[in-house]
Amino acid sequence: MKRSFATALAVCSAWGAHLAWAGAANTNSIHEAWGGSSVTNSNHDLAMSEIVVSATKFGEEFWKSGSSISVVPESDIQLRRATTTGTLALGQPGVTVFSTTGIPGGGETIALRGFRPSETLITVDGLRYNRPVDGEANLNTLPPLLLGNMEFLRGPQSSLYGSDSIGGVVSLSTPAGRGKPVFGTSFEGGTYDYRRERVFSQGKVKAFDWNVGYSRLDTDNDRPNSAFRQDAAAMRLGYDIYEPVRADLIARFTDETAGAPSSIGAFGNDPSSRLMQRMAMVSPQLTVTPFEAYESKLVLGYIGVGQKFDTPSYPTLGWSNRGCPSSVDHTESYQLNWQNTVKLADWNTLVAGLEARRERVTTAEDNGNNVFERAAQGYFLSDSIRLEDQWGLTLSSRFDDNERYADVWTYRASQFVKIPVTESRLHASFGTGSRVPTMQELCPMYSLLDYSVWPPQPYFTNNANLTPERSEGCDAGVTQPFLDGELEFDSTYFYNTIVNIIMSDARWVSQNFPEARTEGVENSLKWNASRTLSLRAAFTLMSTTIKDPLYAGRDFARTPTESASLQINWSPIEKWNALLSYSAVGPRFDTVTNQQELSSYHRVDLATGYEICRFCSIFGRIENLVGYRYQTAAGYPALGRTFYGGLELKY
């Protein structure tokens, strides 16, 4: 498969280059020779002009990338006012959202193209957000406060992003302040004694700009001992020191406490367990643009996440030898990213950079502390060629030096070809990926003994001899516009293999298994029906297969084989906007043993807002309108139908 796909990619590249060079000479004459008329970029769908940075690490219109990308725009995020960030990703092609508690509080993660959350990299303002302890990014500690566009980049991306990006990358950002200064506050309430208060300010005055906000959220949720409280703050301060030099300071902080009633199964409602989490992120950034064709950006960052789980009412759970009433883990990540972007010509952009990080994990229980540390460095180079918007090719490669494992080279090639006569855009990519074992997979952090047998057998001892996962993945698709670009359909096929995949054996000890595969088709439709009405739809078919005698033919846990979504944005008058979101998820299994099936479900959300005057707006939303009590993890049902409404004041 690898050789045949590479050959097809090379043939397609040669053909695309031929069309592009011919188009450079006389684009309109080629188009008219096929019986068409000249069409400019202004006829493209509005979404097609969105600038994204995840695919190439420099800003460009995403339709000029050969990679598979989708975007949740900042305007939708502001309108939906979602309680959790994961909710914003519902319905995106090839995206699976997991909630380990089903309700606000606890854990919430995202995975792309059938992979697991630890194989999908989440970045926030250029920093890696995945926790080194388990490789996952808990989005519950990252509420949707001051978020800009949310970008989903699918397929292996280790050639630019290093480890953990086998399935793809989800990029989040904090937008800079802009326009006249604005100061405001909002209040909202809803079902289950839900309350959220927020204060914010943003703007730009001469060389200084700011975007700051604070929110407080309280809700009782729907089960005993499931109340959730969260304080969150975010800010971005920017200063143009002088014309070619800009400094930014980005920071986020979250402090939350959630009741942990356990699942609705064997343990029932634990009346007193608590989960406490705290996250702090600080990132000073410096951007230097000495001349138009060159930019150098230095990003420093610190992310610390602490978690404490108190279980005073169930100190042993009947099977642990620890008998400890609480467990604590704290992860720290120090990061440095330095990127240089050079525009060699109007049609050629080169990106080179390095990434260095040091990670530290501390776990504490009654019988002592465990401390684990590791460091890694990566160096990447990418070259992007764009010829008259008719053909584009991006080649990238990265060298990663991990202090524990052998050096790793990864690479990726992506391209698009635009066919003038039909305005069709063919896009394809092939890439490799890697993921180093997490500290939880390597180290005996929570070693337990099973006394039901003699001598006692260990659980969770994990495996210091694990080797990194390696993957290869490709995708190919076509984007076809209609109605002068107002209607656009895309269909993309993808195929991925992963070897030395790390999973737990029958005793929950991490092992390398030979191989797993993911395969599927992602379909999406965008339609700007009028100036006041737009529609987005998606349908994904996906299969996952584990190639090993222990799990032969089994699917990955909690990954649906089919999912669909529909989003309708309607603005009948200038000051009123409404967003209807529908998502459907097919059946899937709760565990990799494929013994307990989670049923399919449908979810409908409705959000609306109306600007009464320049200083005052009202808003409301209904989540899970159909009231379906679905589960993304067995024993943890989502909330039923909930209502929220509020008022925003600003001046």
NUTI-479262 format. One record per residue (C-alpha): residue number from 1; residue in three letters; x, y, z. Coordinates in steps of 0.02 Angstrom, whole numbers. Each point is the difference from the previous one (the first is absolute). Last residue first. Example, Ala and Ser with C-alpha at 12.3 -4.5 7.8 and 13.67 -1.06 7.14 Angstrom:
BEGIN
NODE  seq  type       u       v       w
NODE    2   SER     684     -53     357
NODE    1   ALA     -69    -172      33
This chain:
BEGIN
NODE  seq  type       u       v       w
NODE  651   TYR    -975    2458    1354
NODE  650   LYS     -60    -175      32
NODE  649   LEU    -146     -89      81
NODE  648   GLU     -45    -182     -32
NODE  647   LEU    -159     -85      61
NODE  646   GLY     -42    -182      26
NODE  645   GLY     -88    -161     -42
NODE  644   TYR      25    -186      21
NODE  643   PHE    -111    -152     -22
NODE  642   THR      46    -184      21
NODE  641   ARG     -71    -160     -76
NODE  640   GLY      84    -152      71
NODE  639   LEU     175       1      73
NODE  638   ALA     120    -131     -62
NODE  637   PRO       0    -175      72
NODE  636   TYR     154     -69      89
NODE  635   GLY     -16    -187      26
NODE  634   ALA      84     -49    -162
NODE  633   ALA     102     142     -75
NODE  632   THR     -66     107    -145
NODE  631   GLN    -175     -26      71
NODE  630   TYR    -168      60     -67
NODE  629   ARG    -147      67      98
NODE  628   TYR     -94      70    -152
NODE  627   GLY     -94     158      51
NODE  626   VAL     -49      51    -177
NODE  625   LEU      65     177      30
NODE  624   ASN     170     -61      57
NODE  623   GLU      53     178      40
NODE  622   ILE    -120     146      -8
NODE  621   ARG      77     172     -16
NODE  620   GLY     -31     180      44
NODE  619   PHE      62     175     -32
NODE  618   ILE     -41     180      40
NODE  617   SER     103     149     -55
NODE  616   CYS      30     174      70
NODE  615   PHE     116     147     -37
NODE  614   ARG     -23      26    -187
NODE  613   CYS    -185     -38      16
NODE  612   ILE    -113    -150      19
NODE  611   GLU     127    -114     -82
NODE  610   TYR     -82    -171     -14
NODE  609   GLY      80    -170      28
NODE  608   THR     -45    -179     -39
NODE  607   ALA      64    -175      35
NODE  606   LEU     -87    -165     -39
NODE  605   ASP      75    -171      33
NODE  604   VAL     -62    -166     -66
NODE  603   ARG      74    -169      48
NODE  602   HIS     -33    -172     -73
NODE  601   TYR      60    -165      72
NODE  600   SER      70    -171     -41
NODE  599   SER      13    -129     137
NODE  598   LEU     158     -39      94
NODE  597   GLU      47    -183     -15
NODE  596   GLN      83     -99     138
NODE  595   GLN     110    -147     -51
NODE  594   ASN     113      77    -132
NODE  593   THR     160     -47      94
NODE  592   VAL      64     174     -46
NODE  591   THR    -126      75     120
NODE  590   ASP    -161     102     -13
NODE  589   PHE     -48     -68    -171
NODE  588   ARG     -80     104    -137
NODE  587   PRO    -173      39     -68
NODE  586   GLY     -26     148    -117
NODE  585   VAL      14     184      41
NODE  584   ALA    -121     133     -60
NODE  583   SER      28     187      10
NODE  582   TYR    -118     147     -24
NODE  581   SER      45     183      24
NODE  580   LEU    -121     147     -20
NODE  579   LEU      79     173       7
NODE  578   ALA    -104     158      14
NODE  577   ASN      47     182     -31
NODE  576   TRP     -92     163      30
NODE  575   LYS      71     175     -21
NODE  574   GLU       5       7    -191
NODE  573   ILE    -165     -85     -29
NODE  572   PRO     -42    -177     -55
NODE  571   SER     171     -65      56
NODE  570   TRP      -3    -188     -20
NODE  569   ASN     142    -123      26
NODE  568   ILE     -47    -181     -32
NODE  567   GLN     115    -141      55
NODE  566   LEU     -22    -182     -47
NODE  565   SER      99    -149      64
NODE  564   ALA      34    -182     -36
NODE  563   SER      92    -145      78
NODE  562   GLU      44    -177     -50
NODE  561   THR     117    -135      62
NODE  560   PRO       2      75     174
NODE  559   THR     158      -4     108
NODE  558   ARG     -32     -35     185
NODE  557   ALA     138    -131      13
NODE  556   PHE     100     -44    -155
NODE  555   ASP     -76    -141     -98
NODE  554   ARG      41    -185      12
NODE  553   GLY      57    -108    -145
NODE  552   ALA     123     -98     104
NODE  551   TYR      15      73     175
NODE  550   LEU     112    -132      80
NODE  549   PRO      56     -74    -167
NODE  548   ASP      54     172     -64
NODE  547   LYS     -48     111    -147
NODE  546   ILE    -116     130      78
NODE  545   THR    -128      71    -122
NODE  544   THR     -83     169     -10
NODE  543   SER    -139      47    -121
NODE  542   MET     -68     169     -51
NODE  541   LEU    -146      75     -96
NODE  540   THR     -18     187      26
NODE  539   PHE    -143     116     -50
NODE  538   ALA       8     189       8
NODE  537   ALA    -119     147     -25
NODE  536   ARG      19     189       2
NODE  535   LEU    -139     122     -44
NODE  534   SER      -8     188     -21
NODE  533   LEU    -143     124       7
NODE  532   THR      -5     191      10
NODE  531   ARG     103      53    -150
NODE  530   SER     -73    -145     -97
NODE  529   ALA      17    -188     -21
NODE  528   ASN     182      -2      51
NODE  527   TRP      19    -187     -14
NODE  526   LYS     137    -110      71
NODE  525   LEU      -3    -190     -16
NODE  524   SER     118    -126      79
NODE  523   ASN      45    -181     -28
NODE  522   GLU     134     -98      93
NODE  521   VAL      36    -177     -58
NODE  520   GLY      83    -135     104
NODE  519   GLU     147    -104      54
NODE  518   THR      91     -32     163
NODE  517   ARG     127    -137      26
NODE  516   ALA      87     -86     145
NODE  515   GLU     164     -94      11
NODE  514   PRO     119    -108     100
NODE  513   PHE     -45      30     183
NODE  512   ASN     121      88     118
NODE  511   GLN     -52     -29     181
NODE  510   SER     -71     102     144
NODE  509   VAL     -57    -103     151
NODE  508   TRP    -187       0      28
NODE  507   ARG       2    -183      53
NODE  506   ALA     -81     -63    -161
NODE  505   ASP     120     105    -104
NODE  504   SER       0     189     -12
NODE  503   MET      36      91    -162
NODE  502   ILE     150      75     -89
NODE  501   ILE       3     -16    -189
NODE  500   ASN     164     -71     -62
NODE  499   VAL     -62      37    -176
NODE  498   ILE    -130     126     -57
NODE  497   THR     -85      -3    -169
NODE  496   ASN    -106     137     -74
NODE  495   TYR    -121      17    -146
NODE  494   PHE    -101     151     -50
NODE  493   TYR    -132      40    -132
NODE  492   THR     -59     179     -20
NODE  491   SER    -163      68     -70
NODE  490   ASP     -31     187     -14
NODE  489   PHE    -154      94     -58
NODE  488   GLU     -14     188     -24
NODE  487   LEU    -149     114     -32
NODE  486   GLU      22     188     -13
NODE  485   GLY     153     -27    -111
NODE  484   ASP     -74      68    -161
NODE  483   LEU    -154    -109      20
NODE  482   PHE     101    -159      25
NODE  481   PRO     168     -39      78
NODE  480   GLN      81    -173      -2
NODE  479   THR     132     -53     124
NODE  478   VAL      81    -167     -41
NODE  477   GLY      89    -123     111
NODE  476   ALA     155     -96      44
NODE  475   ASP      70     -56     167
NODE  474   CYS     155     -87      59
NODE  473   GLY      71     -66     163
NODE  472   GLU     154     -84      69
NODE  471   SER      28     -34     184
NODE  470   ARG     132     -37     130
NODE  469   GLU     -30     -32     186
NODE  468   PRO     148      19     114
NODE  467   THR      78    -150      90
NODE  466   LEU     -53     -67     171
NODE  465   ASN     131     -78     113
NODE  464   ALA     -46      98     159
NODE  463   ASN    -168     -89       6
NODE  462   ASN    -150      30     108
NODE  461   THR     -22     -57     180
NODE  460   PHE    -184      40     -19
NODE  459   TYR     -59    -164      77
NODE  458   PRO     113    -123      89
NODE  457   GLN     -43    -179      49
NODE  456   PRO     -12     -57     181
NODE  455   PRO      73    -173      32
NODE  454   TRP    -134     -56      11
NODE  453   VAL    -156      63     -90
NODE  452   SER    -142     114      57
NODE  451   TYR     134     110      78
NODE  450   ASP      22     107    -157
NODE  449   LEU     143     120      31
NODE  448   LEU      10     182     -54
NODE  447   SER     137     108     -75
NODE  446   TYR     -58     179     -24
NODE  445   MET     149      87     -78
NODE  444   PRO      91    -156     -61
NODE  443   CYS      86      89    -146
NODE  442   LEU       0     -18    -188
NODE  441   GLU    -184      14     -47
NODE  440   GLN     -32     137     129
NODE  439   MET     155      92     -61
NODE  438   THR     -71       2    -175
NODE  437   PRO      77    -108    -135
NODE  436   VAL      75      92    -149
NODE  435   ARG    -115      34    -146
NODE  434   SER      52       1    -182
NODE  433   GLY     -67      55    -167
NODE  432   THR      22     -21    -186
NODE  431   GLY     -82      93    -142
NODE  430   PHE     -94      -8    -164
NODE  429   SER    -114     134     -67
NODE  428   ALA    -131      31    -133
NODE  427   HIS    -108     139     -70
NODE  426   LEU     -99      18    -160
NODE  425   ARG     -87     168     -20
NODE  424   SER    -142      14    -125
NODE  423   GLU     -24     170     -82
NODE  422   THR     -87     -97    -141
NODE  421   VAL      99      61    -152
NODE  420   PRO     148      64      99
NODE  419   ILE      47    -162      92
NODE  418   LYS      87      49     162
NODE  417   VAL     136    -116      63
NODE  416   PHE      42     -18     185
NODE  415   GLN     152     -68      88
NODE  414   SER      64     -83     156
NODE  413   ALA     165     -83      43
NODE  412   ARG      53     -54     175
NODE  411   TYR     157     -56      90
NODE  410   THR      57     -76     164
NODE  409   TRP     176     -37      59
NODE  408   VAL      22     -74     175
NODE  407   ASP     153      -8     113
NODE  406   ALA       9    -152     113
NODE  405   TYR     -89       7     166
NODE  404   ARG      25      65     177
NODE  403   GLU      76     172     -29
NODE  402   ASN    -118      36    -144
NODE  401   ASP      76      82    -154
NODE  400   ASP    -129      34    -133
NODE  399   PHE      43      40    -182
NODE  398   ARG    -139      75    -104
NODE  397   SER     -47       5    -184
NODE  396   SER    -118     102    -106
NODE  395   LEU     -51      10    -182
NODE  394   THR    -146     110     -54
NODE  393   LEU     -64       4    -180
NODE  392   GLY    -126     118     -78
NODE  391   TRP     -84      11    -168
NODE  390   GLN    -122     119     -82
NODE  389   ASP       9     146     121
NODE  388   GLU     120      81    -123
NODE  387   LEU     140    -118      54
NODE  386   ARG      18     -35     187
NODE  385   ILE     156     -87      66
NODE  384   SER      21     -36     186
NODE  383   ASP     164     -58      78
NODE  382   SER      10     -67     177
NODE  381   LEU     144     -31     119
NODE  380   PHE      -6     -68     177
NODE  379   TYR     115     -23     149
NODE  378   GLY     -58     -89     159
NODE  377   GLN      63     -10     177
NODE  376   ALA     -52    -111     144
NODE  375   ALA      11      -7     190
NODE  374   ARG     -57    -118     137
NODE  373   GLU     -44       0     184
NODE  372   PHE     -89    -116     120
NODE  371   VAL     -32      25     186
NODE  370   ASN     -90    -124     112
NODE  369   ASN     -54      46     175
NODE  368   GLY     -35    -106     154
NODE  367   ASN    -110    -129      85
NODE  366   ASP    -155     109      19
NODE  365   GLU      -2      50    -182
NODE  364   ALA      92     128    -104
NODE  363   THR      36      14    -185
NODE  362   THR     123     125     -74
NODE  361   VAL      23      19    -188
NODE  360   ARG     134     108     -81
NODE  359   GLU      19      49    -182
NODE  358   ARG     140      90     -91
NODE  357   ARG     -30      73    -171
NODE  356   ALA      94      54    -155
NODE  355   GLU     -70      46    -170
NODE  354   LEU      98      57    -151
NODE  353   GLY     -36      96    -157
NODE  352   ALA      -2      13    -188
NODE  351   VAL    -138      62    -116
NODE  350   LEU      28      36    -185
NODE  349   THR    -127      87    -111
NODE  348   ASN       1     -10    -191
NODE  347   TRP    -120      77    -127
NODE  346   ASP      23     185      32
NODE  345   ALA     184     -36      27
NODE  344   LEU     117     -56     139
NODE  343   LYS    -128      45     132
NODE  342   VAL      95     -47     156
NODE  341   THR     -83     -57     162
NODE  340   ASN     110     -32     151
NODE  339   GLN     -68     -92     152
NODE  338   TRP      67     -16     176
NODE  337   ASN     -99    -101     125
NODE  336   LEU      49     -21     182
NODE  335   GLN    -100    -101     126
NODE  334   TYR      -1     -37     186
NODE  333   SER    -131    -129      48
NODE  332   GLU     -56     -37     176
NODE  331   THR    -113    -141      57
NODE  330   HIS     -74     -24     174
NODE  329   ASP     -79    -158      64
NODE  328   VAL     -93     -30     161
NODE  327   SER     -89    -150      74
NODE  326   SER    -118      -6     148
NODE  325   PRO     -76    -115     130
NODE  324   CYS     139    -129     -18
NODE  323   GLY     -43    -183      29
NODE  322   ARG     153     -48     -99
NODE  321   ASN     -34    -185     -21
NODE  320   SER    -143      37    -119
NODE  319   TRP    -142    -125     -22
NODE  318   GLY    -149      42     109
NODE  317   LEU     -18     181     -55
NODE  316   THR     137      35     129
NODE  315   PRO     -35     173      72
NODE  314   TYR    -179      14     -64
NODE  313   SER     -80     137     105
NODE  312   PRO     156     108       8
NODE  311   THR      31      -2    -189
NODE  310   ASP      95     161     -35
NODE  309   PHE      74      24    -175
NODE  308   LYS     128     138     -19
NODE  307   GLN      58      70    -166
NODE  306   GLY     132     129     -44
NODE  305   VAL      37      66    -173
NODE  304   GLY     149     113     -37
NODE  303   ILE      34      75    -170
NODE  302   TYR     152     110     -30
NODE  301   GLY      43      82    -165
NODE  300   LEU     127      90    -104
NODE  299   VAL     -40      46    -180
NODE  298   LEU     127      81    -117
NODE  297   LYS     -58      59    -170
NODE  296   SER     108      50    -149
NODE  295   GLU     -78      76    -155
NODE  294   TYR      76      29    -171
NODE  293   ALA     -67      60    -168
NODE  292   GLU     -70     166      60
NODE  291   PHE     157      60      87
NODE  290   PRO      67       0     178
NODE  289   THR    -153     -95      60
NODE  288   VAL      33     -48     182
NODE  287   THR    -130     -89     107
NODE  286   LEU      26     -27     186
NODE  285   GLN    -109    -110     110
NODE  284   PRO     -22     -15     188
NODE  283   SER    -105    -152      45
NODE  282   VAL     -79     -38     169
NODE  281   MET    -119    -144      34
NODE  280   ALA     -74     -50     168
NODE  279   MET    -119    -145      30
NODE  278   ARG     -86     -58     159
NODE  277   GLN    -105    -155      27
NODE  276   MET     -98     -67     149
NODE  275   LEU    -100    -162     -11
NODE  274   ARG    -108     -39     150
NODE  273   SER     -72    -156      78
NODE  272   SER    -137      30     132
NODE  271   PRO    -164     -88     -36
NODE  270   ASP      60    -136    -120
NODE  269   ASN    -158     -34    -101
NODE  268   GLY     -10    -180     -57
NODE  267   PHE     156    -108       8
NODE  266   ALA     -65    -140    -113
NODE  265   GLY     -76     105    -137
NODE  264   ILE     -48     184      -6
NODE  263   SER     184      43     -14
NODE  262   SER      97      93     134
NODE  261   PRO     -77     147      97
NODE  260   ALA     151     112     -30
NODE  259   GLY     -42     178      55
NODE  258   ALA      96     131     -94
NODE  257   THR     121     136      53
NODE  256   GLU      81     124    -117
NODE  255   ASP     143     124     -16
NODE  254   THR      50      59    -174
NODE  253   PHE     135     122     -55
NODE  252   ARG      52      63    -171
NODE  251   ALA     140     115     -55
NODE  250   ILE      63      79    -161
NODE  249   LEU     132     136      -4
NODE  248   ASP      38      72    -170
NODE  247   ALA     147     102     -68
NODE  246   ARG      11      74    -174
NODE  245   VAL     154      58     -97
NODE  244   PRO       9      62    -182
NODE  243   GLU     -91     167      25
NODE  242   TYR      52      42     177
NODE  241   ILE     -41     -77     167
NODE  240   ASP    -170     -51     -68
NODE  239   TYR     -77     -56     165
NODE  238   GLY    -118    -144      31
NODE  237   LEU     -91     -64     155
NODE  236   ARG    -101    -160     -11
NODE  235   MET    -103     -54     148
NODE  234   ALA     -95    -145      73
NODE  233   ALA     -88     -34     165
NODE  232   ALA    -103    -148      61
NODE  231   ASP     -89     -42     163
NODE  230   GLN     -96    -163      -3
NODE  229   ARG    -127     -83     114
NODE  228   PHE     -87    -165     -34
NODE  227   ALA    -132     -92      99
NODE  226   SER      -7    -189     -27
NODE  225   ASN     -25     -58     179
NODE  224   PRO    -178     -61     -31
NODE  223   ARG     -40      -3    -185
NODE  222   ASP     -71     130    -121
NODE  221   ASN     128     139     -15
NODE  220   ASP      17     119     150
NODE  219   THR      75     141    -102
NODE  218   ASP     121     142      34
NODE  217   LEU     107      94    -128
NODE  216   ARG     110     153      30
NODE  215   SER      76      92    -146
NODE  214   TYR     146     118     -28
NODE  213   GLY      56      89    -158
NODE  212   VAL     142      92     -83
NODE  211   ASN      40      55    -178
NODE  210   TRP     129     138     -13
NODE  209   ASP      84     114    -126
NODE  208   PHE     141     127      14
NODE  207   ALA      84      94    -144
NODE  206   LYS    -135     133     -18
NODE  205   VAL    -148     -55     105
NODE  204   LYS     -72    -170     -43
NODE  203   GLY    -150     -88      74
NODE  202   GLN     -64    -134     117
NODE  201   SER     -89     -14     165
NODE  200   PHE     -91    -138      91
NODE  199   VAL    -106     -43     152
NODE  198   ARG     -97    -163      15
NODE  197   GLU    -129     -78     113
NODE  196   ARG     -65    -176     -22
NODE  195   ARG    -141     -81      97
NODE  194   TYR     -82    -171     -19
NODE  193   ASP    -125     -42     136
NODE  192   TYR     -35    -168     -83
NODE  191   THR     -73      86    -154
NODE  190   GLY      52     176     -44
NODE  189   GLY      83     164      41
NODE  188   GLU      99     132     -90
NODE  187   PHE      89     162      42
NODE  186   SER     112     103    -112
NODE  185   THR     126     140      23
NODE  184   GLY      82     126    -113
NODE  183   PHE     141     117     -43
NODE  182   VAL      42      43    -181
NODE  181   PRO     147     103     -63
NODE  180   LYS     -12      46    -185
NODE  179   GLY      61    -128    -125
NODE  178   ARG     105    -154      33
NODE  177   GLY      65    -105     143
NODE  176   ALA     101    -152     -50
NODE  175   PRO     -85    -168     -22
NODE  174   THR      36    -143     122
NODE  173   SER      32    -158    -100
NODE  172   LEU     -51    -181     -18
NODE  171   SER      75    -127    -119
NODE  170   VAL     -60    -181     -13
NODE  169   VAL     133    -110     -78
NODE  168   GLY      -7    -167     -89
NODE  167   GLY     -17    -186      29
NODE  166   ILE     186     -33      24
NODE  165   SER      30     168      85
NODE  164   ASP      64     -64     169
NODE  163   SER     185      25     -42
NODE  162   GLY      69     131    -117
NODE  161   TYR     -99     151     -62
NODE  160   LEU      67      36    -174
NODE  159   SER      47    -170     -71
NODE  158   SER    -104     -79     138
NODE  157   GLN    -161      52     -89
NODE  156   PRO     -83    -167     -39
NODE  155   GLY    -176      32     -67
NODE  154   ARG    -129     134      37
NODE  153   LEU      20     185      41
NODE  152   PHE    -147      66     103
NODE  151   GLU       6     188      33
NODE  150   MET     -97      92     137
NODE  149   ASN     -10     186     -40
NODE  148   GLY      21     119     147
NODE  147   LEU     -28     -44     181
NODE  146   LEU     -22     135     132
NODE  145   LEU     -78    -122     125
NODE  144   PRO     -53    -169     -69
NODE  143   PRO      55     -97     156
NODE  142   LEU     173     -81       3
NODE  141   THR       6    -108     158
NODE  140   ASN    -147     -99     -69
NODE  139   LEU     101     -21    -159
NODE  138   ASN     104    -137      80
NODE  137   ALA     140     -25    -126
NODE  136   GLU      60    -180       0
NODE  135   GLY     176     -72      -1
NODE  134   ASP     -25     -85     169
NODE  133   VAL     130      79     114
NODE  132   PRO      73     111    -136
NODE  131   ARG    -161     104      -5
NODE  130   ASN     -48      55    -175
NODE  129   TYR      -3     191     -13
NODE  128   ARG     146      25    -120
NODE  127   LEU      29     187     -19
NODE  126   GLY     -28     103    -159
NODE  125   ASP    -141     107      70
NODE  124   VAL     -84    -158      66
NODE  123   THR      45    -163     -86
NODE  122   ILE     -95    -164      14
NODE  121   LEU      86    -154     -73
NODE  120   THR    -101    -154     -42
NODE  119   GLU      81    -168      37
NODE  118   SER     -34       9     189
NODE  117   PRO    -183      34     -41
NODE  116   ARG     -13    -167     -93
NODE  115   PHE      -4     -22    -187
NODE  114   GLY    -158     -23    -101
NODE  113   ARG      29     144    -119
NODE  112   LEU      29     135     132
NODE  111   ALA     -18      -7     190
NODE  110   ILE     -63     129     124
NODE  109   THR      -2      -3     191
NODE  108   GLU    -110      47     148
NODE  107   GLY      36     -48     180
NODE  106   GLY     -83      39     167
NODE  105   GLY    -119     147       9
NODE  104   PRO    -147      41    -112
NODE  103   ILE    -101    -159     -26
NODE  102   GLY      28    -167     -90
NODE  101   THR     135     -49     125
NODE  100   THR     137     -68    -114
NODE   99   SER     -51     115    -142
NODE   98   PHE      67     -49    -170
NODE   97   VAL     -17     101    -161
NODE   96   THR      32     -87    -166
NODE   95   VAL      51      98    -155
NODE   94   GLY       5     -73    -177
NODE   93   PRO    -102     143     -73
NODE   92   GLN     -52     129     134
NODE   91   GLY    -168     -42      78
NODE   90   LEU      44      43     180
NODE   89   ALA     160     102      12
NODE   88   LEU     -80     148      91
NODE   87   THR     -63    -117     137
NODE   86   GLY     181     -43      40
NODE   85   THR      30     178      59
NODE   84   THR    -123     -14     144
NODE   83   THR    -146     108      59
NODE   82   ALA     -37      60    -176
NODE   81   ARG     -30     184     -35
NODE   80   ARG     -72     -50    -170
NODE   79   LEU       9     175     -74
NODE   78   GLN     179      36      52
NODE   77   ILE      62    -167     -63
NODE   76   ASP     -95      22    -164
NODE   75   SER      81     171     -28
NODE   74   GLU     173     -70      39
NODE   73   PRO     -14    -120    -147
NODE   72   VAL      -2    -189      21
NODE   71   VAL     121     -52    -136
NODE   70   SER      30    -153    -109
NODE   69   ILE     160     -65     -77
NODE   68   SER      52    -147    -110
NODE   67   SER     173      36     -68
NODE   66   GLY      40      54    -178
NODE   65   SER       0     181      56
NODE   64   LYS     -55     147    -106
NODE   63   TRP    -180     -23      60
NODE   62   PHE      62      50     173
NODE   61   GLU      36     179     -48
NODE   60   GLU     174      34      68
NODE   59   GLY      85      38     165
NODE   58   PHE     162     -87      42
NODE   57   LYS      26    -162      95
NODE   56   THR     -37    -102    -159
NODE   55   ALA    -157     -98      46
NODE   54   SER     -40      85     165
NODE   53   VAL       5     181     -59
NODE   52   VAL    -173      36     -64
NODE   51   ILE     -71     154     -87
NODE   50   GLU    -183      -9     -45
NODE   49   SER     -35      40    -183
NODE   48   MET     -81    -169     -32
NODE   47   ALA    -126      34     137
NODE   46   LEU     -77     139    -104
NODE   45   ASP     -31    -120    -143
NODE   44   HIS     100      45    -153
NODE   43   ASN     -65     126    -125
NODE   42   SER     126     131      57
NODE   41   ASN     138    -117     -55
NODE   40   THR     -33      47    -180
NODE   39   VAL     -90     -97    -136
NODE   38   SER      35      28    -186
NODE   37   SER    -125     -89    -109
NODE   36   GLY      -6    -179     -58
NODE   35   GLY       0     -84    -172
NODE   34   TRP     159    -101      25
NODE   33   ALA      97     128    -101
NODE   32   GLU     -76     133     113
NODE   31   HIS      88     -72     151
NODE   30   ILE     166     -14     -89
NODE   29   SER     -18     177     -68
NODE   28   ASN     -42      66     174
NODE   27   THR     156     -71      80
NODE   26   ASN     123      66    -129
NODE   25   ALA     184     -30      33
NODE   24   ALA     -19     -45     182
NODE   23   GLY    -138    -121     -48
NODE   22   ALA     122     -98    -107
NODE   21   TRP     120      -7     147
NODE   20   ALA    -142     -55     113
NODE   19   LEU     -67    -134    -118
NODE   18   HIS     173     -75     -22
NODE   17   ALA      33       5     186
NODE   16   GLY    -163     -91      31
NODE   15   TRP      45    -138    -122
NODE   14   ALA     171     -24      76
NODE   13   SER     -71      -1     176
NODE   12   CYS    -137    -124     -47
NODE   11   VAL     132    -118     -67
NODE   10   ALA     102      18     160
NODE    9   LEU    -151     -28     112
NODE    8   ALA     -50    -153    -100
NODE    7   THR     174     -72      23
NODE    6   ALA      -3      37     186
NODE    5   PHE    -170     -86      13
NODE    4   SER      64    -154     -90
NODE    3   ARG     156     -11     108
NODE    2   LYS     -93      20     166
NODE    1   MET    -138    -121     -46
